[in-house]
Amino acid sequence: MEEKSIILNLFNEGVSFIERVYSQKREYYSKVSMSERQIEKLKNHLTTEQIEMFEDFLEIQNSHDAIYNEETFRLGVSLGVRLTAKSFILGE
């Protein structure tokens, strides 16, 4: 049985994945666009089998990134909670 985490529930609560990840900055969209163009250029030089392997790789990488994002969020919230608790304990 998987352990339930209040922090991961906060990460996932009521906010779609898109809203959690996508930045509103123009630079973000510029980099996404550049990445998509480079991926298409690469695919134009690959065989069908290589394209399938590359797409599988991208899917695995996206799954890895999702796990990393959740863990980073969890660690950040944990640190914030510890700092807040210590400041209350120390009366500062």
C-alpha positions in Angstrom: 0.0 0.0 0.0 1.3 3.4 -1.0 1.8 5.9 1.9 -0.4 8.9 1.7 1.2 12.3 1.8 -0.5 15.5 2.7 2.2 17.5 0.8 1.7 15.5 -2.4 -2.1 16.0 -2.0 -1.4 19.7 -1.9 0.7 19.4 -5.0 -2.1 17.6 -6.8 -5.1 19.3 -5.3 -7.5 21.1 -7.6 -4.9 22.3 -10.0 -4.5 20.7 -13.4 -1.0 19.6 -14.4 -0.9 22.3 -17.1 -1.5 25.0 -14.5 1.1 23.7 -12.2 3.9 23.5 -14.8 3.5 26.1 -17.5 4.9 29.5 -17.0 3.3 32.7 -18.2 6.6 34.2 -19.2 7.4 34.8 -22.9 10.8 33.1 -22.5 9.2 29.8 -21.5 7.0 29.7 -24.6 10.0 30.7 -26.8 12.0 27.8 -25.4 9.1 25.4 -25.9 8.8 26.5 -29.5 12.5 26.1 -30.1 12.4 22.6 -28.6 9.5 21.5 -30.7 11.2 22.8 -33.9 14.4 20.9 -33.0 12.5 17.7 -32.3 10.8 18.0 -35.7 14.2 18.6 -37.4 15.6 15.5 -35.7 12.6 13.3 -36.6 13.1 14.3 -40.3 16.4 12.5 -40.2 15.3 9.4 -38.4 13.8 6.1 -39.6 10.3 5.1 -38.5 11.8 2.7 -35.9 14.1 5.4 -34.6 11.2 7.9 -34.3 9.3 5.3 -32.2 12.3 4.8 -30.0 12.8 8.6 -29.6 9.1 9.1 -28.8 9.3 6.3 -26.2 12.3 8.1 -24.7 10.5 11.4 -24.5 7.6 9.7 -22.8 9.9 8.2 -20.2 11.6 11.5 -19.7 8.3 13.3 -19.2 7.4 10.7 -16.5 10.7 11.2 -14.8 10.3 15.0 -14.9 6.8 14.6 -13.3 8.3 12.5 -10.5 11.1 15.0 -10.0 8.7 18.0 -9.9 6.6 16.3 -7.2 9.6 15.5 -5.2 11.0 19.0 -5.5 7.7 20.4 -4.4 7.5 18.0 -1.5 11.0 18.9 -0.3 10.3 22.6 -0.7 7.1 22.5 1.4 8.8 20.3 4.0 11.6 22.8 4.3 9.0 25.7 4.6 7.1 23.8 7.3 10.2 23.1 9.3 11.4 26.7 9.1 8.0 27.9 10.2 7.8 25.5 13.1 11.3 26.4 14.3 10.5 30.1 14.1 7.4 29.5 16.3 9.4 27.3 18.7 12.1 29.9 19.0 9.6 32.7 19.3 11.0 34.7 16.4 
